[in-house]
Amino acid sequence: MFRLLQGYKHTTTTQTISTFIRVVEGRIKTSRIQMSAFNPYSHCSFQISDTRFKCNIPPVCCNISRGGCFLFLLQSSLTNSDIIFVKLHAPWEVLGKYAELMNVRMPFRHSHTAYCTDNKNQQCLSEGQRGFRGWLPRKPMKLDKETLPDLEENDCYTAPFSQQRIHHFIIHNKDTFFNNATRSRIVHHILQRVKYEEGKNKIGLNRLLSNGSYEAAFPLHEGSYRSKNSIKTHGAENHRHLLYECWASWGVWYKYQPLDLVRRYFGEKIGLYFAWLGWYTGMLFPAAFIGLFVFLYGVTTLNHCQVSKEVCQATDIIMCPICDKYCPFMRLSDSCVYAKVTHLFDNGATVFFAVFMAVWATVFLEFWKRRRAVIAYDWDLIDWEEEEEEIRPQFEAKYSKKERMNPISGKPEPYQAFADKCSRLIVSASGIFFMICVVIAAVFGIVIYRVVTVSTFAAFKWALIRNNSQVATTGTAVCINFCIIMLLNLYEKVALFLTNLEQPRTESEWENSFTLKMFLFQFVNLNSSTFYIAFFLGRFTGHPGAYLRLINRWRLEECHPSGCLIDLCMQMGIIMVLKQTWNNFMELGYPLIQNWWTRRKLRQEYGTQRKTSFPQWEKDYNLQPMNAYGLFDEYLEMILQFGFTTIFVAAFPLAPLLALLNNIIEIRLDAYKFVTQWRRPLASRAKDIGIWYGILEGIGILSVITNAFVIAVTSDFIPRLVYAYKYGPCAGQGEAGQKCMVGYVNASLSVFLVSLLNKILYLSFRYRDYRDPPHSPVPYGYTLQFWHVLAARLAFIIVFEHLVFCIKHLISYLIPDLPKDLRDRMRREKYLIQEMMYEAELERLQKERKERKKNGKSYHNEWP
C-alpha cells in the first residue's frame, strides 16, 4: 500500500485543521473546486489545551471527480504531541485515472508471435556464445542477478496507460502494478492541483508548505534498510534493504550501480543523476590512467633531464634574492629539488595530455548524450514532455493586478512588463558583478599576504622554513585561500536574494537562474587565485634595479627559480584535496551527526525497546530532509570538480586520478545518504541533467583556452623548444633531444651587476628573464630570444586552440546523438505496439463474439 506522509504542526485554531481537511477533501472539477457533502468533524474530537490538542480520525474517504476514492488517516506523533501525521492512500481507481491523465507508460502485453520471435533470436545467440563465454572469467563488477532476483527487469514494451484498454496491459497484481515511485508522483500531482480555500491562489500543497501549514511532505521508506538475515540466503526484505546491500554498502564499491532499482525507488530524476555520476566516473578511468602515465614518464626520465641536471650542478650561479629584506642570495643549485618536481609535471608528454583531455571532454559529453538516450528509452522518457508549469506564487502575488491571455491555456494570467523585467535583470547583474569584485578583492588580499610574508619566512628562526621561504609562503597562502573560499560560500544567500529579485515566472526559470548565479559565484571563488598564479604571478615584476612595487612599497612576488608551475601544482593539489575532503564530510558527516543526536534524545526519553517499535512514519520524520534545492549541491560539486579536472590539467596531470578516487567514494557516500540518512525524496521525472549540460560544454571550451595558455605561458615548454631549434647545440639541424638542451639554463638567465666599493668591484647575479647585460647599448632591454619566445608562444596558442577545436567539432559530428541500434529498437517497438494493439483488439472482439453466440445472441454483418 502506498502512503504519502505529511508532518503537520497544529495551532490553537480550528481554521488550520479546516485547511488540512480541504486539501484532501476537495473535489476536482474542470474549472473550480467544490467541497464534498460529508462533515469531517463528525469523526473528530478536539481537546484544545493551550497550544496542543489531540485528534484521532478513522480512515476517511473523500471523493475525487476524476476517479475513485482518496483515503486519509490522522495519527498523533508518539514523540511530539504537537505533530500529527496525515497518511494518504490512493486506491486503484485513483491511480488508474490519473495514470491515464499523466500518460504514464506501463508494460504492454506482448503478442505471442513477436515475443517468441524475439526470444528465439536471443536464445540462438546465447547458445552460440555459451561455449565461448564458458571459459571467460566472471565479471566481478556486475551484480549477481541470481542472488538478487529483484534486479531482473521485465523485457516488455510499454504504452501510455488507458483504462479502456486495460486488458492490453500486463497486470498480475493491482497493488504492485504501479511501483512506489509512480504512486508517489501521482499523489503529489493530485495534491498540487487541489484547491484548499476560496481564493484565486489557494491551490496546491507547496503553498501550504511555504506558509507553514505543513511542516513536511514526503513518501515513506519501505521499512528498515537492515536485516538480521543475510540477503544471499533469505533474500531482501524490501527494496530499501536491497538498495543498501547492493548499492549503498561499502563492500560493493567496485560493482556497477543498480540504476533500474534506483529509478524504481527514487524516481527518474535521481536515477539520472547517479547514471551521470557513474558515467563520469567510468570515463575518468582513461583520463586518470593517461595522467598517471604522464607523471610516471616524468619520474622515469628525471635522471635524463638535461635542464634539472644543469640546475642541480649550477653551484657557481648566484641568484638575486626574492625579496628586499632578509632574503639572502641563493645558489641556483639550491632549487634542485623543485626543478626535479617541476619535471614530473612539465615534461614532453604534457602537451599530448592537454590535447587528450580537451578531446576527452568532448568525447565524454558526446557519449553521455548517447548513454542518456539509451536510459531515456529504457525508462520510457523519449516521448515524455514536461507539463506546462504553474506560475510561482511569488510571481502571482507581485503581478496579480496585470493580466494577459495565455496563448496555450487560453486563461488570463499575471504578466510582467518588459521594462520591469529588464530593470530587475540589470540590478541582478550589478549584484553579481559586485560579488565578483569581492572575490577579486579577496584574491588581492592573498597577493598582499604572499608579498609581505615571504620576507617574514626568510627571517624565520627555523632553518627548514627559512631555506624554503617561498614554498612556505605558497603553502600557507593556499590554506588561507581555502579558508576564504569556505567563508565566501555565503554567496548562496546573495544568489537567493538576487534570484528572487528577478521574479522568475516558473520554478524551472527560478532554478536555472539560481543555478547560473551559484555556479558563477562558486567557480570564480574557487578558481580566481588559480588564474592569478597561472597567468599573472611573476609576469609583471620588472627586473633587478627597476622592480615594480605594490602601492610603491611592496615588491611583487616572483616565480621560483625553477619556474611558476610548481606554485600552480601546489595550488591545485591542496585546494582539490581539501575541497573534496570537506565536501564529503559535510555531505555525510553532518546528516550522521544530526540523526545520531536525534536517536540519542529518543533513547534517553523512550528507551531502546520503545524506539525500535516506532512506526515507519516516525522513523522517517526523524531523518534529515533532502536539500532545499534538490540535487543542486550534488551536481554543483561534481561540475566544479570537472572544471578542476579539465581547465588546468596541463599543470597537474594527477587531477583526473584524484577525481576518480573521490568519485568512487562519492557514489557510495551519496547512496548511503539517500538510503539511510535522508527522508525518501519525492519521485520526479527528468529527461536529462538540465542546464548542467550547457555548463559542462562551456567548461570544455574554456579548458582548451586555459590549457593552451598554461603550456605556452606558465610552463617552460615553449622556451625550451625555441632554444632547442634556434639557439642550442642542435640549432638548424632539425633535431630535438636532451643533448640539444645543453646550456639552456644559462641561456634563460640574465645578468645583473651589483657595484661594491664605489664601483670599483662588481658582483654578478642572475635572474630569470631574457634581457641584455648592463654594458649593452640598451641596458636590461629585451633580447632577440625574448621576442622569438613570445612569437612562438602566441603561435602555439593559436595552433593549439584551432587544432583542438577542429578535433572537437569533428568528433561531435562523427558521433551521432542516437545509437543506430537504439533507433532501430525504437522503430521496431513502435511497429510491434501497433501490431499488438491490433491483435489484442481483434482477440477481444472475437472473444465477445463467441460469448454472444454462447448466450444465443447473433448479429448480422458483424466484423470480423
Disulfide bonds with the S-S distance in Angstrom:
Cys61-Cys69 1.13
Cys312-Cys336 1.83
Cys323-Cys327 1.49
Cys559-Cys564 1.31
Cys730-Cys740 2.05
